[in-house]
Amino acid sequence: MEKIDITVVGAGIIGLAVAYELSKDYKDIFIIEKNSSFGQETSSRNSEVIHAGIYYPKDSLKTKTCIEGRHLLYEFCEKNDIPHKKIGKLIVAIDKMSSEI
Ligand SMILES: Cc1cc2nc3c(=O)[nH]c(=O)nc-3n(C[C@H](O)[C@H](O)[C@H](O)COP(=O)(O)OP(=O)(O)OC[C@H]3O[C@@H](n4cnc5c(N)ncnc54)[C@H](O)[C@@H]3O)c2cc1C
């Protein structure tokens, strides 16, 4: 029977990113996808925002990983000539409570 190092199930952004990272250390990686091509589900139907990490509780793991991921994503886009825009975001508080969330 043929042997491979790693099998990743699902060729959305997570499966592809995991396979990409693992490919630095492993030679044979199989990605199994139920559709005929990659990125046919949630990963191709999102809002295309690179999140800043402002919506999660301060100092939470989500905030930390979101901020780290944002930096890595901009770096990856620049290194690989992937078009993107850093347009910023204006958040307006409509009352005291919403400004504290
Ligand atoms: C409306 C919406 C807007 C969003 N906007 C943003 C945004 O602006 N910015 C942002 O960062 N994130 C956004 N997200 C979140 C982001 O899109 C998802 O977190 C991300 O795409 C999830 O990627 P995934 O690889 O986990 O899932 P998917 O892209 O769904 O990939 C999973 C893959 O696994 C395959 N699969 C599943 N089961 C099997 C099986 N048994 N065998 C083989 N293949 C299988 C599927 O076919 C699919 O290709 C948004 C999400 C939604 C729903």
The ligand as a Tripos MOL2 file, in Angstrom:
@<TRIPOS>MOLECULE
LIG
   53    58     1     0     0
SMALL
NO_CHARGES

@<TRIPOS>ATOM
      1 C1        -20.8870   35.5230    5.4840 C.3       1 LIG1
      2 C2        -19.4650   35.3410    5.9740 C.ar      1 LIG1
      3 C3        -18.5920   36.4080    5.8950 C.ar      1 LIG1
      4 C4        -17.2710   36.2560    6.3610 C.ar      1 LIG1
      5 N1        -16.4060   37.2970    6.2400 N.ar      1 LIG1
      6 C5        -15.1280   37.1410    6.6240 C.ar      1 LIG1
      7 C6        -14.1920   38.1870    6.4430 C.ar      1 LIG1
      8 O1        -14.5100   39.2470    5.9290 O.2       1 LIG1
      9 N2        -12.9230   37.9840    6.8560 N.ar      1 LIG1
     10 C7        -12.5230   36.8020    7.4340 C.ar      1 LIG1
     11 O2        -11.3450   36.6810    7.8000 O.2       1 LIG1
     12 N3        -13.3830   35.7870    7.6050 N.ar      1 LIG1
     13 C8        -14.6610   35.9330    7.2160 C.ar      1 LIG1
     14 N4        -15.5380   34.9070    7.3740 N.ar      1 LIG1
     15 C9        -15.0660   33.6740    7.9790 C.3       1 LIG1
     16 C10       -14.2450   32.8700    6.9730 C.3       1 LIG1
     17 O3        -14.8000   32.9420    5.6820 O.3       1 LIG1
     18 C11       -14.2200   31.4150    7.4510 C.3       1 LIG1
     19 O4        -13.7700   31.3650    8.8000 O.3       1 LIG1
     20 C12       -13.2930   30.5690    6.6080 C.3       1 LIG1
     21 O5        -13.5560   30.7100    5.2190 O.3       1 LIG1
     22 C13       -13.4510   29.1140    7.0110 C.3       1 LIG1
     23 O6        -12.5460   28.3770    6.2310 O.3       1 LIG1
     24 P1        -12.5460   26.8240    6.3330 P.3       1 LIG1
     25 O7        -11.4180   26.3340    5.4750 O.co2     1 LIG1
     26 O8        -12.5740   26.4040    7.7530 O.co2     1 LIG1
     27 O9        -13.9660   26.3670    5.7530 O.3       1 LIG1
     28 P2        -14.4400   26.1810    4.2280 P.3       1 LIG1
     29 O10       -14.0250   27.2780    3.3400 O.co2     1 LIG1
     30 O11       -15.9060   25.8800    4.3330 O.co2     1 LIG1
     31 O12       -13.6610   24.8910    3.7910 O.3       1 LIG1
     32 C14       -13.9870   23.6040    4.2260 C.3       1 LIG1
     33 C15       -13.7730   22.6850    3.0550 C.3       1 LIG1
     34 O13       -13.9210   21.3400    3.4820 O.3       1 LIG1
     35 C16       -14.6230   20.6310    2.4800 C.3       1 LIG1
     36 N5        -15.1940   19.4570    3.1330 N.ar      1 LIG1
     37 C17       -16.0690   19.4510    4.1540 C.ar      1 LIG1
     38 N6        -16.3600   18.1800    4.5120 N.ar      1 LIG1
     39 C18       -15.6210   17.3950    3.7110 C.ar      1 LIG1
     40 C19       -15.4650   15.9930    3.5900 C.ar      1 LIG1
     41 N7        -16.1230   15.1460    4.4140 N.pl3     1 LIG1
     42 N8        -14.6190   15.5060    2.6450 N.ar      1 LIG1
     43 C20       -13.9430   16.3540    1.8310 C.ar      1 LIG1
     44 N9        -14.0450   17.6910    1.8810 N.ar      1 LIG1
     45 C21       -14.8700   18.1990    2.8210 C.ar      1 LIG1
     46 C22       -15.6340   21.6260    1.9780 C.3       1 LIG1
     47 O14       -16.1210   21.2800    0.6840 O.3       1 LIG1
     48 C23       -14.8150   22.9100    1.9550 C.3       1 LIG1
     49 O15       -14.1440   23.1300    0.7160 O.3       1 LIG1
     50 C24       -16.8510   35.0220    6.9240 C.ar      1 LIG1
     51 C25       -17.7580   33.9560    6.9950 C.ar      1 LIG1
     52 C26       -19.0400   34.1050    6.5210 C.ar      1 LIG1
     53 C27       -19.9780   32.9170    6.5770 C.3       1 LIG1
@<TRIPOS>BOND
     1     1     2 1
     2     2     3 ar
     3     2    52 ar
     4     3     4 ar
     5     4     5 ar
     6     4    50 ar
     7     5     6 ar
     8     6     7 ar
     9     6    13 1
    10     7     8 2
    11     7     9 ar
    12     9    10 ar
    13    10    11 2
    14    10    12 ar
    15    12    13 ar
    16    13    14 ar
    17    14    15 1
    18    14    50 ar
    19    15    16 1
    20    16    17 1
    21    16    18 1
    22    18    19 1
    23    18    20 1
    24    20    21 1
    25    20    22 1
    26    22    23 1
    27    23    24 1
    28    24    25 2
    29    24    26 1
    30    24    27 1
    31    27    28 1
    32    28    29 2
    33    28    30 1
    34    28    31 1
    35    31    32 1
    36    32    33 1
    37    33    34 1
    38    33    48 1
    39    34    35 1
    40    35    36 1
    41    35    46 1
    42    36    37 ar
    43    36    45 ar
    44    37    38 ar
    45    38    39 ar
    46    39    40 ar
    47    39    45 ar
    48    40    41 1
    49    40    42 ar
    50    42    43 ar
    51    43    44 ar
    52    44    45 ar
    53    46    47 1
    54    46    48 1
    55    48    49 1
    56    50    51 ar
    57    51    52 ar
    58    52    53 1
@<TRIPOS>SUBSTRUCTURE
     1 LIG1         1 GROUP 0 **** ****
